[in-house]
Amino acid sequence: MTDRAPQPVDRQLPTEESRDLLALVREIAQREIRPRAAEEEDSGRFPREVFTLLSEAGLLGLPYPGEHGGGEQPYEVYLQVLEELAAARLTVGLGVSVHSLACHGLAGYGTKEQQGAHLPAMLGGGLLGAYCLSEPAAGSDAASLATKAVRDGDEWVITGTKAWITHGGVADFYTVLARTGAEGPKGITAFLVPGDAEGLTAAVPEKKMGMKGSPTAQLHFDGVRVPDARRIGEEGQGFTIALAALDAGRLGIAACAIGVAQAALDEALAYALDRKQFGHPIADFQGLRFMLADMATKIEAGRALYLAAARLRDTGKPFSRQAAMAKLFCTDAAMAVTTDAVQVLGGYGYTADFPVERLMREAKVLQIVEGTNQIQRMVIARHLAGPETR
Ligand SMILES: Cc1cc2nc3c(=O)[nH]c(=O)nc-3n(C[C@H](O)[C@H](O)[C@H](O)COP(=O)(O)OP(=O)(O)OC[C@H]3O[C@@H](n4cnc5c(N)ncnc54)[C@H](O)[C@@H]3O)c2cc1C
């Protein structure tokens, strides 16, 4: 890693307050998060204390209303915060995005009583959330999920296995999608399950290619009882709630991808200006200059695309198609840019002495989570051709 912090990105921000917010986030990211990233990703240490710090700084509830402890920030600001965090360490940026996803259901579909009871702790009280949709046999086809919730008086009894859960085993609350009715999307209901619920256990975390500091684990629900007061929305409304959260969540993944790509470009540029071959800094050679120019262009285009989708959301307009496009484009851009960054560093890029190989491994997961990029293309094509088509 280069010693000096990279130059700040020249951002478009709507207010003085949002400019101050980004400056604060950048300071936390560069001081508390970036310096420990390489070592902790190598050892697989989850930085729980960083999330506590972010909660204390008001950064875990940014896009939610102030009434219950949220930061009341538009998505165009919140996403740029995620980008800064992910540039310092993806485990943190993606972790905040997943936490936001886990709050989305209750904030959007909960009753006033539920929101008053739970949201303050979720948005700014130090709690960390997780979002449980995927299962071992239900990934892209999430509507086929099999985890069951059966009503027993005033309670629901949840039984089944969730897979790939970010923060699985370390979260304080889980937003869980379970089957309460017939097969298909209309038989699914959402629940808010406390992390210490009896009968809820986490498996040993997956051994992943990257983002090793972020625990990803199966969760087993063995007759977990939750009161009906923890049901989010109506019975059968769960899949609608899950998809609404994913539309917003995909923008979070897009922003994280641009953060990872920006970090890779910063490293590659610093290296290219410093490294000499044939008597010149390698940044003097047109072959590399063009590569750096292409990397920077992909990043700017990705940032513009996710911000355009965010601004649609901020003005209450439909943004589902644009969110899918932003997730697809930004994560493919991150994969391409991080791969090129390794190339710019030559043999050194292929070693763990520099962060670009880690950034390349991290970029890969972003093409998979919250709907693979094949699924994003399906979503975009459905918007083009009409919902009745495949
Ligand atoms: C690190 C990590 C963290 C995650 N965190 C969470 C989390 O917090 N919560 C959660 O619920 N899930 C989480 N996931 C799960 C993630 O969302 C799924 O992995 C993803 O949706 C894909 O599901 P799958 O892995 O079962 O792949 P599959 O659905 O089996 O897909 C396999 C391949 O087939 C392709 N494919 C499938 N269907 C089609 C089709 N119709 N057309 C074309 N191609 C298709 C896919 O694109 C993919 O390339 C996480 C995954 C990872 C790796």
The ligand as an SDF file (V2000), in Angstrom:
LIG
                    3D

 53 58  0  0  0  0  0  0  0  0999 V2000
  -20.0160  -13.0860    0.1040 C   0  0  0  0  0  0  0  0  0  0  0  0
  -21.4920  -13.2540   -0.1040 C   0  0  0  0  0  0  0  0  0  0  0  0
  -22.3660  -12.5610    0.7210 C   0  0  0  0  0  0  0  0  0  0  0  0
  -23.7520  -12.7350    0.5680 C   0  0  0  0  0  0  0  0  0  0  0  0
  -24.5920  -12.0930    1.4460 N   0  0  0  0  0  0  0  0  0  0  0  0
  -25.9260  -12.3720    1.4080 C   0  0  0  0  0  0  0  0  0  0  0  0
  -26.8110  -11.8580    2.4050 C   0  0  0  0  0  0  0  0  0  0  0  0
  -26.3980  -11.0900    3.3000 O   0  0  0  0  0  0  0  0  0  0  0  0
  -28.1170  -12.2130    2.3630 N   0  0  0  0  0  0  0  0  0  0  0  0
  -28.6120  -13.0340    1.4070 C   0  0  0  0  0  0  0  0  0  0  0  0
  -29.8090  -13.3190    1.4340 O   0  0  0  0  0  0  0  0  0  0  0  0
  -27.8030  -13.5680    0.4310 N   0  0  0  0  0  0  0  0  0  0  0  0
  -26.4710  -13.2540    0.4220 C   0  0  0  0  0  0  0  0  0  0  0  0
  -25.6300  -13.7760   -0.5360 N   0  0  0  0  0  0  0  0  0  0  0  0
  -26.1740  -14.6830   -1.5290 C   0  0  0  0  0  0  0  0  0  0  0  0
  -26.1910  -14.1150   -2.9490 C   0  0  0  0  0  0  0  0  0  0  0  0
  -27.1930  -13.1520   -3.0560 O   0  0  0  0  0  0  0  0  0  0  0  0
  -26.3590  -15.3110   -3.8880 C   0  0  0  0  0  0  0  0  0  0  0  0
  -25.1150  -16.0040   -3.9130 O   0  0  0  0  0  0  0  0  0  0  0  0
  -26.7660  -14.9000   -5.2820 C   0  0  0  0  0  0  0  0  0  0  0  0
  -28.0850  -14.4020   -5.2710 O   0  0  0  0  0  0  0  0  0  0  0  0
  -26.6800  -16.0740   -6.2770 C   0  0  0  0  0  0  0  0  0  0  0  0
  -27.2880  -17.2160   -5.7810 O   0  0  0  0  0  0  0  0  0  0  0  0
  -26.4960  -18.6120   -5.8270 P   0  0  0  0  0  0  0  0  0  0  0  0
  -25.1550  -18.3820   -5.2020 O   0  0  0  0  0  0  0  0  0  0  0  0
  -27.3630  -19.6550   -5.2310 O   0  0  0  0  0  0  0  0  0  0  0  0
  -26.2450  -18.9020   -7.3660 O   0  0  0  0  0  0  0  0  0  0  0  0
  -27.2710  -19.5720   -8.3990 P   0  0  0  0  0  0  0  0  0  0  0  0
  -28.5870  -18.8960   -8.3270 O   0  0  0  0  0  0  0  0  0  0  0  0
  -27.2380  -21.0470   -8.2340 O   0  0  0  0  0  0  0  0  0  0  0  0
  -26.5860  -19.1700   -9.7730 O   0  0  0  0  0  0  0  0  0  0  0  0
  -25.4610  -19.8640  -10.3340 C   0  0  0  0  0  0  0  0  0  0  0  0
  -25.1490  -19.2310  -11.6840 C   0  0  0  0  0  0  0  0  0  0  0  0
  -26.2830  -19.3840  -12.5600 O   0  0  0  0  0  0  0  0  0  0  0  0
  -26.6770  -18.1210  -13.0480 C   0  0  0  0  0  0  0  0  0  0  0  0
  -28.1310  -18.0990  -13.2300 N   0  0  0  0  0  0  0  0  0  0  0  0
  -29.0930  -18.5060  -12.3470 C   0  0  0  0  0  0  0  0  0  0  0  0
  -30.3080  -18.3380  -12.8720 N   0  0  0  0  0  0  0  0  0  0  0  0
  -30.1290  -17.7930  -14.1010 C   0  0  0  0  0  0  0  0  0  0  0  0
  -31.0120  -17.3880  -15.1500 C   0  0  0  0  0  0  0  0  0  0  0  0
  -32.3450  -17.4550  -15.0290 N   0  0  0  0  0  0  0  0  0  0  0  0
  -30.4710  -16.8730  -16.2800 N   0  0  0  0  0  0  0  0  0  0  0  0
  -29.1170  -16.7640  -16.4260 C   0  0  0  0  0  0  0  0  0  0  0  0
  -28.2350  -17.1470  -15.4730 N   0  0  0  0  0  0  0  0  0  0  0  0
  -28.7410  -17.6450  -14.3240 C   0  0  0  0  0  0  0  0  0  0  0  0
  -26.2180  -17.1240  -12.0140 C   0  0  0  0  0  0  0  0  0  0  0  0
  -26.0780  -15.8190  -12.5510 O   0  0  0  0  0  0  0  0  0  0  0  0
  -24.8890  -17.7250  -11.5920 C   0  0  0  0  0  0  0  0  0  0  0  0
  -23.8920  -17.3560  -12.5070 O   0  0  0  0  0  0  0  0  0  0  0  0
  -24.2520  -13.5860   -0.4400 C   0  0  0  0  0  0  0  0  0  0  0  0
  -23.3490  -14.2560   -1.2930 C   0  0  0  0  0  0  0  0  0  0  0  0
  -21.9900  -14.1050   -1.1320 C   0  0  0  0  0  0  0  0  0  0  0  0
  -21.0590  -14.8570   -2.0370 C   0  0  0  0  0  0  0  0  0  0  0  0
  1  2  1  0
  2  3  1  0
  2 52  2  0
  3  4  2  0
  4  5  1  0
  4 50  1  0
  5  6  2  0
  6  7  1  0
  6 13  1  0
  7  8  2  0
  7  9  1  0
  9 10  1  0
 10 11  2  0
 10 12  1  0
 12 13  2  0
 13 14  1  0
 14 15  1  0
 14 50  1  0
 15 16  1  0
 16 17  1  0
 16 18  1  0
 18 19  1  0
 18 20  1  0
 20 21  1  0
 20 22  1  0
 22 23  1  0
 23 24  1  0
 24 25  2  0
 24 26  1  0
 24 27  1  0
 27 28  1  0
 28 29  2  0
 28 30  1  0
 28 31  1  0
 31 32  1  0
 32 33  1  0
 33 34  1  0
 33 48  1  0
 34 35  1  0
 35 36  1  0
 35 46  1  0
 36 37  1  0
 36 45  1  0
 37 38  2  0
 38 39  1  0
 39 40  1  0
 39 45  2  0
 40 41  1  0
 40 42  2  0
 42 43  1  0
 43 44  2  0
 44 45  1  0
 46 47  1  0
 46 48  1  0
 48 49  1  0
 50 51  2  0
 51 52  1  0
 52 53  1  0
M  END
$$$$
